[in-house]
Amino acid sequence: MSRAIALVVIAGTTALSTGCSSSGSSSRSSTTLAAPVQRFVAQREPWTYQGNDGWTYYTPSSTIRTTITDRQMLIRIPSFVELSQIHARTALTVLPEPSEPVDTYFLGSRRQWETMTKKVLKDRAPVYLAIERGGFSVGTTGVYYDLGPRDSFAIAAHEGWHQYAHSVMIDRLPVWLDEGIACYLEGFRWDEVEPDTPKFLPWANLERYDQLRKAHANGSLMSLHTLVSNRPQDLMSTDQGGARVLTYYAQHWALIHFFREFEGGRYSTGLARTLQLAVRGELLSNLSETDARTLRSRRSGPGVLSVIAPGVPLRELDAQYQSFINRIVRPGGRNAALSGQSPI
């Protein structure tokens, strides 16, 4: 199973993601999630890359290789990656654990990241090397570098969803839903009591919220039909300055919140069912022949909305969604989002 090219925009920066066969993963010893922050590390061993000393951490869900030297980041990386994988499979519905751990690289410099990108992606590397600031995932492998104390982790959470989804889903999700969930999972704050432990709060994502509010204010929000019919690369050729793609991601972030919260969670069951069907390989068979063909060939189209919101016409669903956005960007909404609370 592979994942088509999709642009990832995070914190005003860009990163591209694509998919291919996963790389091999190392064996690891078992551990439990009941023990202390090191509870997430079953084993640690030295690792060297390009002459840079580092570490390999084995957690229940991931093999993490890093050359980052910042002490606080080294403490936080294993627990963040492990908890983000747990969050990915429990935030929207209970999904299965992957049969193998995902592979995650946290490199200490841009130069190291470029070399690893060439190694992993080979002739496809030039597209990714054009990324000014970011990272990517390919199959179940994520490759990032030190972007600072927040962005490094936010992109790991975003791409961590893609790594996880690739490992467990037989049917691929449409790009708009796949990226929407990845954005939804970005939001987090460090716990005040245990400052090296993340609290995942989907609303606590001001990069997405502020872009959504800006687009709402200047009248550049897209219709639901446009959002589900286009992929990021479809918008790039006419997107001067990248604002339209940023809005695309912000609106998909808001779309997952809409499915979860509109009318007390009216569409949350349909969203959960969609993910379960994808895991079982039954999503395509629940769509019309035309919608299934579009999803299979382009990973786009409104077909999956018939599973999430059965019987609701697209025009009506769009009106509900746009009304939801109007509500969440009202005065006071930003303070709620900043604290991780729903602006509704």
Secondary structure as UniProt FT lines:
FT   STRAND          6..10
FT   TURN            11..12
FT   STRAND          13..18
FT   HELIX           37..40
FT   STRAND          43..49
FT   TURN            50..51
FT   STRAND          52..58
FT   STRAND          62..66
FT   HELIX           71..88
FT   TURN            89..90
FT   STRAND          102..107
FT   HELIX           110..121
FT   HELIX           122..124
FT   HELIX           125..129
FT   STRAND          136..138
FT   TURN            139..140
FT   STRAND          141..145
FT   TURN            149..150
FT   HELIX           151..168
FT   HELIX           175..184
FT   TURN            185..186
FT   STRAND          188..190
FT   TURN            195..196
FT   STRAND          198..200
FT   TURN            202..203
FT   HELIX           206..217
FT   TURN            218..219
FT   HELIX           224..229
FT   HELIX           232..236
FT   TURN            237..238
FT   HELIX           240..242
FT   HELIX           243..261
FT   HELIX           262..264
FT   TURN            265..267
FT   HELIX           268..280
FT   HELIX           284..286
FT   HELIX           289..298
FT   TURN            303..304
FT   HELIX           305..308
FT   TURN            310..311
FT   HELIX           314..328
FT   TURN            331..332
FT   HELIX           333..338
FT   TURN            339..340
//
